[in-house]
Amino acid sequence: MLSKKQKYFLESLKEMVRESGYFPTVREIGTQIGLSSPATVHAYLNRLHEKGYLKKIGRYWKVEADTTTVPLVGYVPAGSPHEIFESLGEEVDLPLWMIEKAGGDAVGFKVQGHSMKDAYIQDGDVVVVRQTPSAEPGEMVVALLDDSSITLKRLKKDRKTFWLVPENPEYPPIYSPFRLVGKVIAVLRKYT
């Protein structure tokens, strides 16, 4: 994730590339962004390179594919449900193609618990959810229960009713009334 200053630097840099059609010089970047030290500009460039936002080919820089951010709005239990939207004040960076393909508004939730472990979703992962009131049976969803708690489960349906099924036999299905917050479009995991 990027700090606010890094994000501002990257967005300004992208705008300069869009306007001019080429990657600006260190001095041009400094002048445009208001940084008088070329060393500071280099530090920002190197940090963005380390984080995968810039590519260096020889002595030339290139902006990597456009990304966008989605807000990380809270924790979603993959276990027992709990209250919705504990705002985390963070954002998750995603490639634009992922959001464009999904359509609609996307948000991120940090996963807590192990009820979806057989679907390879682990405690600490981030699920990206497209907010929608509907989903197809078999899709993974975030659902709001009657008691205002949320949970991450797989949507199932028989002839008459829908229910939520965990991907871990140690947890029971949920049959109580619920409504969908959205469906999962991506799972992000950081290895370190």
MILO-601615 format. One record per residue: x, y, z of N, C-alpha, C in turn; residue number from 1; residue in three letters. Coordinates in nm, 4 decimals, decimal comma. Atoms other than C-alpha are relative to their C-alpha. Layout:
<rs>
X Y Z X Y Z X Y Z NUM ALA
...
</rs>
This chain:
<rs>
0,0826 -0,1176 0,0000 0,0000 0,0000 0,0000 0,0880 0,1252 0,0000 1 MET
-0,0750 -0,1247 0,0109 0,1095 0,3543 -0,0683 -0,0415 0,0983 0,1083 2 LEU
0,0313 -0,1107 -0,0904 0,1338 0,6421 0,1754 -0,0699 0,1079 -0,0821 3 SER
0,0676 -0,1096 0,0718 -0,0620 0,9573 0,0896 0,0968 0,0768 -0,0889 4 LYS
-0,0992 -0,0730 0,0794 0,2559 1,1314 -0,0288 0,0431 -0,0814 -0,1218 5 LYS
-0,0385 0,0852 0,1125 0,3581 0,8332 -0,2445 -0,1112 -0,0050 -0,1039 6 GLN
0,1144 0,0041 0,0906 0,0085 0,8174 -0,3911 -0,0084 0,1303 -0,0803 7 LYS
0,0015 -0,1304 0,0674 0,0154 1,1909 -0,4714 0,1128 0,0072 -0,1039 8 TYR
-0,1148 -0,0007 0,0914 0,3621 1,1534 -0,6285 -0,0321 -0,0845 -0,1236 9 PHE
0,0301 0,0899 0,1114 0,2478 0,8568 -0,8422 -0,1082 0,0580 -0,0906 10 LEU
0,1076 -0,0566 0,0816 -0,0754 1,0238 -0,9556 0,0493 0,1206 -0,0792 11 GLU
-0,0575 -0,1149 0,0713 0,1136 1,3440 -1,0439 0,0890 -0,0472 -0,1141 12 SER
-0,0890 0,0556 0,1013 0,3696 1,1388 -1,2338 -0,0800 -0,0561 -0,1181 13 LEU
0,0852 0,0552 0,1068 0,0981 0,9541 -1,4296 -0,0595 0,1123 -0,0841 14 LYS
0,0580 -0,1130 0,0715 -0,0634 1,2854 -1,5195 0,1033 0,0661 -0,0908 15 GLU
-0,1064 -0,0590 0,0823 0,2699 1,4250 -1,6442 0,0271 -0,0866 -0,1229 16 MET
-0,0237 0,0919 0,1121 0,3225 1,1142 -1,8606 -0,1149 0,0085 -0,0992 17 VAL
0,1162 -0,0110 0,0890 -0,0331 1,1391 -1,9990 0,0048 0,1293 -0,0819 18 ARG
-0,0011 -0,1298 0,0689 0,0081 1,5081 -2,0840 0,1133 0,0125 -0,1007 19 GLU
-0,1166 -0,0205 0,0875 0,3565 1,4924 -2,2363 0,0255 -0,1170 -0,0939 20 SER
-0,0247 0,1175 0,0825 0,3613 1,1399 -2,3768 0,1340 -0,0666 0,0266 21 GLY
-0,1276 0,0623 -0,0355 0,6985 1,0635 -2,2187 0,0215 0,0130 0,1511 22 TYR
-0,0315 -0,0047 -0,1421 0,8451 1,0024 -1,8739 0,0853 0,1241 0,0258 23 PHE
-0,0730 -0,1249 -0,0236 0,9624 1,3379 -1,7298 0,1359 -0,0226 0,0664 24 PRO
-0,1303 0,0056 -0,0673 1,3130 1,4106 -1,6059 -0,0191 0,0200 0,1499 25 THR
0,0040 -0,0187 -0,1449 1,3937 1,4182 -1,2352 -0,0277 0,1460 0,0328 26 VAL
0,0214 -0,1430 -0,0253 1,4079 1,7990 -1,2481 -0,1445 0,0409 -0,0331 27 ARG
0,1394 -0,0323 0,0363 1,0715 1,8204 -1,4279 -0,0966 -0,0510 0,1068 28 GLU
0,0855 0,0562 -0,1057 0,9147 1,5927 -1,1668 0,0067 0,0877 0,1247 29 ILE
-0,0180 -0,0831 -0,1186 1,0612 1,7981 -0,8830 -0,0708 0,1333 -0,0115 30 GLY
0,0641 -0,1288 0,0222 0,9395 2,1246 -1,0324 -0,1521 -0,0128 0,0063 31 THR
0,1452 0,0193 0,0058 0,5885 1,9921 -1,0996 -0,0590 -0,0326 0,1377 32 GLN
0,0529 0,0462 -0,1282 0,5453 1,8303 -0,7577 0,0390 0,0916 0,1148 33 ILE
-0,0419 -0,0907 -0,1054 0,7284 2,0952 -0,5579 0,1087 -0,0574 0,0892 34 GLY
-0,1128 0,0568 -0,0738 1,0336 1,8945 -0,4524 0,1287 0,0614 -0,0558 35 LEU
-0,1206 -0,0677 0,0486 1,3582 2,0909 -0,4709 0,1212 -0,0919 -0,0062 36 SER
-0,1150 0,0897 -0,0051 1,5896 1,7967 -0,4019 -0,0146 -0,1159 -0,0994 37 SER
0,0027 0,1153 0,0904 1,6658 1,5537 -0,6877 0,0126 -0,1325 0,0764 38 PRO
-0,0144 0,1225 -0,0803 1,7626 1,3004 -0,4178 -0,1356 -0,0464 0,0535 39 ALA
0,1337 0,0344 -0,0489 1,4072 1,3140 -0,2786 -0,0833 -0,0602 -0,1128 40 THR
0,0717 0,0541 0,1158 1,2622 1,2596 -0,6265 0,0486 -0,1423 -0,0274 41 VAL
-0,0556 0,1344 0,0211 1,4970 0,9609 -0,6734 -0,0499 -0,0968 0,1067 42 HIS
0,0489 0,0873 -0,1085 1,3909 0,8229 -0,3332 -0,1438 -0,0436 -0,0269 43 ALA
0,1382 0,0349 0,0342 1,0235 0,8378 -0,4381 -0,0037 -0,0979 -0,1172 44 TYR
-0,0024 0,0891 0,1163 1,1007 0,6773 -0,7750 0,0429 -0,1406 0,0399 45 LEU
-0,0489 0,1311 -0,0427 1,2972 0,3962 -0,6123 -0,1019 -0,0729 0,0863 46 ASN
0,1011 0,0635 -0,0852 1,0259 0,3321 -0,3509 -0,1163 -0,0522 -0,0840 47 ARG
0,1085 0,0443 0,0880 0,7569 0,3147 -0,6205 0,0442 -0,1176 -0,0865 48 LEU
-0,0554 0,1136 0,0735 0,9834 0,0802 -0,8178 -0,0032 -0,1259 0,0870 49 HIS
0,0015 0,1142 -0,0933 1,0205 -0,1464 -0,5122 -0,1412 -0,0547 0,0201 50 GLU
0,1391 0,0407 -0,0224 0,6424 -0,1533 -0,4705 -0,0697 -0,0445 -0,1288 51 LYS
0,0551 0,0513 0,1251 0,5884 -0,2425 -0,8378 -0,0787 0,0985 -0,0836 52 GLY
0,0755 -0,0995 0,0758 0,4376 0,0837 -0,9632 0,0795 0,0596 -0,1150 53 TYR
-0,0873 -0,0497 0,1059 0,7356 0,1842 -1,1767 0,0949 -0,1112 -0,0421 54 LEU
-0,0963 0,0962 0,0523 0,9675 -0,0165 -1,3960 0,1213 0,0790 -0,0481 55 LYS
-0,1216 -0,0666 0,0458 1,3282 0,0739 -1,4659 0,0658 -0,0885 -0,1051 56 LYS
-0,0649 0,0703 0,1100 1,4795 -0,0283 -1,7990 0,1258 0,0792 -0,0326 57 ILE
-0,1249 -0,0745 0,0144 1,8443 0,0701 -1,8056 -0,0054 0,1229 0,0884 58 GLY
0,0111 -0,1225 -0,0792 1,8400 0,4326 -1,6987 -0,1336 0,0700 -0,0206 59 ARG
0,1305 -0,0582 0,0290 1,4821 0,4928 -1,8145 -0,1078 -0,0595 0,0908 60 TYR
0,1122 0,0414 -0,0830 1,1692 0,4771 -1,6025 -0,1257 -0,0153 -0,0847 61 TRP
0,1276 0,0202 0,0675 0,8264 0,3562 -1,7086 -0,1065 -0,0222 0,1073 62 LYS
0,1118 0,0216 -0,0920 0,4917 0,3750 -1,5265 -0,0629 -0,1336 -0,0345 63 VAL
0,0643 0,1292 0,0223 0,3470 0,0275 -1,4828 -0,1477 0,0201 -0,0296 64 GLU
0,1416 -0,0065 0,0352 -0,0101 -0,0536 -1,5823 -0,0786 0,0747 0,1073 65 ALA
0,0793 -0,0795 -0,0929 -0,2682 0,1750 -1,4268 -0,0647 -0,0864 0,1068 66 ASP
0,0667 0,0657 -0,1117 -0,4041 0,0799 -1,0900 -0,1041 0,0958 0,0561 67 THR
0,0970 -0,0805 -0,0723 -0,6920 0,2024 -0,8826 -0,0050 -0,0524 0,1422 68 THR
0,0107 0,0441 -0,1383 -0,7699 0,1806 -0,5162 -0,1449 -0,0237 0,0354 69 THR
0,1320 0,0211 -0,0582 -1,0680 0,0407 -0,3326 0,0155 0,0129 0,1504 70 VAL
-0,0112 -0,0161 -0,1448 -1,1421 0,1243 0,0294 -0,0061 -0,1335 0,0721 71 PRO
0,0052 0,1157 -0,0887 -1,0734 -0,1373 0,2936 -0,0945 0,0408 0,1117 72 LEU
0,1056 -0,0524 -0,0852 -1,3975 -0,0947 0,4851 -0,0192 -0,0743 0,1311 73 VAL
0,0174 0,0695 -0,1270 -1,3690 -0,3518 0,7606 0,0457 -0,1429 -0,0058 74 GLY
-0,0324 0,1417 -0,0121 -1,3322 -0,7085 0,8685 -0,1236 -0,0814 -0,0340 75 TYR
0,1099 0,0930 0,0237 -1,5457 -0,9918 0,7398 0,0403 -0,1335 0,0603 76 VAL
-0,0357 0,1261 -0,0622 -1,5529 -1,3043 0,9485 -0,0226 -0,1175 -0,0939 77 PRO
0,0148 0,1308 0,0627 -1,4917 -1,6374 0,7884 -0,0029 -0,0933 0,1214 78 ALA
0,0206 0,0673 -0,1277 -1,6234 -1,7971 1,1034 -0,1321 0,0497 0,0518 79 GLY
0,1234 -0,0540 -0,0560 -1,8849 -1,6525 1,3362 -0,0212 0,1431 -0,0507 80 SER
0,0280 -0,1350 0,0489 -2,0572 -1,3383 1,2020 0,0284 0,1068 0,1056 81 PRO
-0,0112 -0,1127 -0,0932 -1,9893 -0,9961 1,3577 -0,0455 0,1278 -0,0693 82 HIS
0,0556 -0,1250 0,0511 -2,0937 -0,6328 1,3126 0,0729 0,0508 -0,1237 83 GLU
-0,0496 -0,0443 0,1305 -2,0469 -0,4711 0,9724 0,0789 0,1307 0,0074 84 ILE
-0,0700 -0,1237 0,0314 -1,8056 -0,2020 0,8577 0,0702 0,0669 0,1169 85 PHE
-0,0936 -0,0644 -0,0912 -1,5435 -0,1388 1,1197 0,1022 0,0680 -0,0905 86 GLU
-0,0843 -0,0679 0,0978 -1,3752 0,1238 0,9024 0,1471 -0,0081 0,0377 87 SER
-0,1433 0,0145 -0,0246 -1,0033 0,0607 0,8690 0,0784 0,1208 -0,0489 88 LEU
-0,0688 -0,1181 0,0490 -0,9176 0,3853 0,6900 0,1155 -0,0311 -0,0931 89 GLY
-0,1063 0,0400 0,0922 -0,6934 0,1958 0,4452 -0,0602 -0,0222 -0,1373 90 GLU
0,0432 0,0302 0,1358 -0,7091 0,1261 0,0741 0,0832 -0,1151 -0,0539 91 GLU
-0,0680 0,1098 0,0666 -0,6121 -0,1677 -0,1461 0,0173 0,0401 -0,1454 92 VAL
-0,0266 -0,0318 0,1395 -0,4468 -0,1125 -0,4840 -0,0312 -0,1208 -0,0874 93 ASP
0,0370 0,1063 0,0936 -0,5885 -0,3154 -0,7735 0,0234 0,0482 -0,1423 94 LEU
-0,0097 -0,0399 0,1406 -0,5268 -0,3216 -1,1479 -0,1373 0,0445 -0,0516 95 PRO
0,1260 -0,0518 0,0538 -0,7899 -0,1265 -1,3413 -0,0831 -0,1085 -0,0680 96 LEU
0,0761 0,1020 0,0719 -0,8836 -0,4313 -1,5510 -0,0857 -0,0826 0,0951 97 TRP
0,0764 0,0807 -0,0950 -0,9999 -0,6129 -1,2379 -0,1301 0,0708 0,0377 98 MET
0,1183 -0,0761 -0,0374 -1,2406 -0,3366 -1,1396 -0,0931 0,0166 -0,1202 99 ILE
0,0815 -0,0170 0,1192 -1,3582 -0,2756 -1,4970 -0,0751 -0,1277 -0,0334 100 GLU
0,0633 0,1294 0,0291 -1,4301 -0,6470 -1,5440 -0,1145 -0,0262 0,0966 101 LYS
0,1017 0,0256 -0,1015 -1,6282 -0,6620 -1,2205 -0,1181 0,0949 -0,0142 102 ALA
0,1064 -0,0988 0,0063 -1,8276 -0,3460 -1,2833 -0,0470 0,0362 0,1406 103 GLY
0,0562 -0,0384 -0,1292 -1,9953 -0,1593 -1,0001 0,1037 0,0454 0,1001 104 GLY
-0,0846 -0,0472 -0,1087 -1,8538 -0,0396 -0,6714 0,0672 -0,1177 0,0686 105 ASP
-0,0746 0,1061 -0,0675 -1,5838 -0,2507 -0,5119 0,0560 0,0531 0,1312 106 ALA
-0,0597 -0,0309 -0,1301 -1,4643 -0,2538 -0,1509 0,0807 -0,1214 0,0437 107 VAL
-0,0801 0,1093 -0,0527 -1,2152 -0,4628 0,0403 -0,0353 -0,0288 0,1449 108 GLY
0,0188 0,0436 -0,1379 -1,2593 -0,6615 0,3614 0,1180 -0,0881 0,0391 109 PHE
-0,0991 0,0924 -0,0531 -0,9901 -0,8234 0,5741 -0,0739 -0,1197 0,0588 110 LYS
0,0637 0,1234 -0,0462 -1,0788 -1,1847 0,6467 0,0491 -0,0343 0,1397 111 VAL
-0,0327 0,0500 -0,1330 -1,0913 -1,3076 1,0047 -0,0658 -0,1360 0,0150 112 GLN
0,0572 0,1316 -0,0247 -1,1363 -1,6761 1,0781 0,0377 -0,1013 -0,1067 113 GLY
-0,0428 0,1136 0,0818 -1,1116 -2,0113 0,9064 -0,1143 -0,0762 -0,0663 114 HIS
0,1123 0,0765 0,0554 -1,4585 -2,1081 0,7810 0,0068 -0,0153 -0,1515 115 SER
-0,0111 0,0116 0,1454 -1,3501 -2,0623 0,4173 0,1340 -0,0600 -0,0421 116 MET
-0,1347 0,0524 0,0277 -1,0163 -2,2448 0,4389 0,0018 -0,0999 -0,1152 117 LYS
0,0022 0,0956 0,1106 -1,1229 -2,5179 0,1941 -0,0201 0,0681 -0,1355 118 ASP
0,0052 -0,0806 0,1223 -1,1807 -2,2399 -0,0625 0,1288 0,0806 -0,0130 119 ALA
-0,1325 -0,0627 0,0016 -0,8203 -2,1315 0,0049 -0,0036 0,1477 0,0387 120 TYR
0,0045 -0,1346 -0,0560 -0,9208 -1,8149 0,1862 0,0401 -0,0118 0,1459 121 ILE
-0,0577 0,0135 -0,1334 -0,7175 -1,7687 0,5013 -0,0205 0,1262 0,0829 122 GLN
0,0033 -0,1111 -0,0924 -0,7283 -1,5478 0,8066 0,1087 0,1005 -0,0404 123 ASP
-0,0958 -0,1038 0,0398 -0,5591 -1,2168 0,7123 -0,0043 0,0350 -0,1475 124 GLY
0,0153 -0,0333 0,1420 -0,6406 -1,2317 0,3389 -0,0927 0,1207 -0,0135 125 ASP
0,0942 -0,1068 0,0320 -0,8257 -0,9424 0,1768 -0,0885 -0,0507 -0,1131 126 VAL
0,0919 0,0320 0,1089 -1,1379 -1,0167 -0,0254 -0,0513 0,1311 -0,0578 127 VAL
0,0539 -0,1155 0,0695 -1,2434 -0,7623 -0,2844 -0,1412 -0,0372 -0,0426 128 VAL
0,1413 0,0310 0,0182 -1,6200 -0,7461 -0,3075 -0,0649 0,1066 -0,0866 129 VAL
0,0820 -0,0933 0,0790 -1,8373 -0,5921 -0,5769 -0,1337 0,0100 0,0699 130 ARG
0,1256 -0,0193 -0,0707 -2,1341 -0,4421 -0,3976 -0,1163 -0,0230 -0,0948 131 GLN
0,1169 0,0347 0,0806 -2,4512 -0,5966 -0,5381 -0,1004 -0,0732 0,0884 132 THR
0,1002 0,0693 -0,0809 -2,7797 -0,7199 -0,3919 -0,0327 -0,1406 -0,0496 133 PRO
0,0307 0,1330 0,0529 -2,7746 -1,0394 -0,6009 0,1269 -0,0744 -0,0379 134 SER
-0,1107 0,0879 0,0400 -2,5481 -1,3337 -0,6790 -0,0601 -0,1320 -0,0434 135 ALA
0,0431 0,1315 0,0452 -2,5720 -1,6742 -0,8388 0,0371 -0,1053 0,1040 136 GLU
-0,0381 0,1097 -0,0895 -2,5782 -1,9943 -0,6330 0,1388 -0,0522 -0,0362 137 PRO
-0,1364 0,0473 0,0195 -2,2223 -2,1193 -0,5871 0,1029 0,1117 0,0101 138 GLY
-0,0936 -0,1109 -0,0116 -2,0691 -1,7708 -0,5763 0,0291 0,0286 0,1470 139 GLU
-0,0396 -0,0384 -0,1344 -1,8813 -1,6513 -0,2710 -0,0509 0,1412 0,0260 140 MET
0,0644 -0,1273 -0,0289 -2,0593 -1,3627 -0,0991 0,0320 0,0489 0,1412 141 VAL
0,0046 -0,0594 -0,1331 -2,0499 -1,1251 0,1938 -0,1467 0,0314 0,0231 142 VAL
0,1419 -0,0164 -0,0283 -2,3926 -1,1276 0,3571 -0,0212 0,0714 0,1330 143 ALA
0,0422 -0,0704 -0,1204 -2,5622 -0,9064 0,6151 -0,1148 -0,0794 0,0610 144 LEU
0,1025 0,0784 -0,0686 -2,7615 -1,1062 0,8697 -0,0978 0,0918 0,0720 145 LEU
0,1032 -0,0780 -0,0697 -3,0734 -0,9940 1,0585 0,0518 0,0739 0,1224 146 ASP
-0,0526 -0,0633 -0,1214 -2,8673 -0,9111 1,3673 0,1058 0,1071 -0,0321 147 ASP
-0,0937 -0,1029 0,0480 -2,6599 -0,6575 1,1604 0,1453 -0,0450 0,0009 148 SER
-0,1358 0,0511 0,0130 -2,3551 -0,8835 1,1526 0,0213 -0,0458 -0,1433 149 SER
-0,0304 0,0448 0,1353 -2,1762 -0,9863 0,8334 0,0825 -0,1269 0,0059 150 ILE
-0,0790 0,1220 0,0089 -2,0136 -1,3070 0,7189 0,0375 -0,0266 -0,1453 151 THR
-0,0471 0,0414 0,1324 -1,8216 -1,4502 0,4229 -0,0314 -0,1479 -0,0162 152 LEU
0,0395 0,1393 0,0226 -1,9739 -1,7716 0,2859 -0,0300 -0,0199 -0,1486 153 LYS
0,0421 0,0320 0,1365 -2,0757 -1,9486 -0,0351 -0,1526 -0,0060 -0,0026 154 ARG
0,1448 -0,0031 0,0140 -2,4329 -1,8903 -0,1544 -0,0486 -0,1310 -0,0609 155 LEU
0,0608 0,1245 0,0506 -2,6412 -2,2075 -0,2018 -0,1498 0,0194 -0,0109 156 LYS
0,1445 -0,0105 0,0194 -2,9999 -2,2606 -0,3150 -0,0584 -0,1372 -0,0275 157 LYS
0,0774 0,1161 0,0417 -3,2523 -2,5393 -0,3228 -0,1220 0,0556 -0,0733 158 ASP
0,1145 -0,0464 0,0784 -3,5929 -2,5162 -0,4895 -0,0680 0,1233 0,0585 159 ARG
0,0772 -0,1069 -0,0627 -3,7344 -2,2710 -0,2350 0,0819 0,1076 0,0699 160 LYS
-0,0685 -0,0939 -0,0880 -3,4656 -2,1009 -0,0331 0,1500 0,0065 -0,0257 161 THR
-0,1450 -0,0188 0,0046 -3,1118 -1,9637 -0,0204 0,0565 -0,0195 0,1401 162 PHE
-0,0706 0,0049 -0,1273 -2,8585 -2,0292 0,2555 0,1479 0,0204 -0,0247 163 TRP
-0,1429 -0,0292 0,0069 -2,4922 -1,9602 0,3321 0,0778 -0,1190 0,0528 164 LEU
-0,0744 0,1210 -0,0350 -2,2403 -2,2441 0,3419 0,1480 0,0321 0,0177 165 VAL
-0,1446 -0,0175 -0,0188 -1,8894 -2,2367 0,4911 0,0765 -0,1018 -0,0839 166 PRO
-0,0877 0,0944 0,0695 -1,5982 -2,4078 0,3170 0,0937 -0,0634 0,1022 167 GLU
-0,0718 0,0686 -0,1076 -1,4903 -2,5829 0,6369 -0,1054 -0,0784 0,0767 168 ASN
0,1043 0,0822 -0,0640 -1,6867 -2,8761 0,7834 -0,0168 0,0261 0,1500 169 PRO
0,0113 -0,0298 -0,1429 -1,6238 -2,7466 1,1368 -0,1019 0,1104 0,0286 170 GLU
0,0940 -0,1100 -0,0184 -1,8692 -2,4584 1,0792 -0,1350 -0,0370 -0,0606 171 TYR
0,1336 0,0327 0,0522 -2,2470 -2,4858 1,0320 -0,0446 0,0974 -0,1079 172 PRO
0,0594 -0,0925 0,0965 -2,4418 -2,3383 0,7401 -0,0896 0,1007 0,0730 173 PRO
0,0860 -0,1042 -0,0570 -2,6495 -2,0245 0,8025 -0,1285 0,0052 -0,0818 174 ILE
0,1306 0,0004 0,0668 -3,0199 -2,0443 0,7233 -0,0825 0,1226 0,0340 175 TYR
0,0799 -0,1143 -0,0429 -3,1399 -1,7302 0,8994 -0,0108 0,1021 -0,1121 176 SER
0,0136 -0,1007 0,1060 -3,2627 -1,4368 0,6900 0,1268 0,0840 -0,0140 177 PRO
-0,1166 -0,0830 0,0296 -2,9882 -1,2360 0,5223 -0,0243 0,0734 -0,1300 178 PHE
-0,0002 -0,0658 0,1304 -2,9287 -0,9953 0,2395 0,1456 0,0158 -0,0420 179 ARG
-0,1361 -0,0054 0,0510 -2,6240 -0,9720 0,0187 0,0561 0,1423 0,0051 180 LEU
-0,0763 -0,1234 0,0072 -2,3672 -0,6968 0,0621 0,0689 0,0040 -0,1361 181 VAL
-0,0667 0,0082 0,1292 -2,1809 -0,8175 -0,2468 0,0605 -0,1361 -0,0220 182 GLY
-0,0642 0,1282 0,0302 -1,9956 -1,0978 -0,4177 0,1498 0,0195 -0,0179 183 LYS
-0,1457 -0,0049 0,0024 -1,6262 -1,1753 -0,4032 0,0490 -0,0051 -0,1440 184 VAL
-0,0574 -0,0015 0,1344 -1,4317 -1,0824 -0,7173 0,1495 -0,0296 0,0018 185 ILE
-0,1437 0,0270 -0,0086 -1,0755 -1,1307 -0,5877 0,0380 -0,0276 0,1449 186 ALA
-0,0587 0,0263 -0,1314 -0,8722 -1,2621 -0,2966 0,1466 0,0403 -0,0093 187 VAL
-0,1373 -0,0489 -0,0009 -0,5445 -1,0896 -0,2128 0,0707 -0,0549 0,1232 188 LEU
-0,0784 0,0531 -0,1111 -0,2737 -1,2446 0,0015 0,1412 0,0532 -0,0115 189 ARG
-0,1368 -0,0502 -0,0019 0,0584 -1,0980 0,1028 0,0881 -0,1054 0,0676 190 LYS
-0,0952 0,0968 -0,0547 0,3475 -1,3405 0,1594 0,1237 0,0738 0,0473 191 TYR
-0,1235 -0,0552 -0,0551 0,6153 -1,2032 0,3918 0,0102 -0,0317 0,1459 192 THR
</rs>
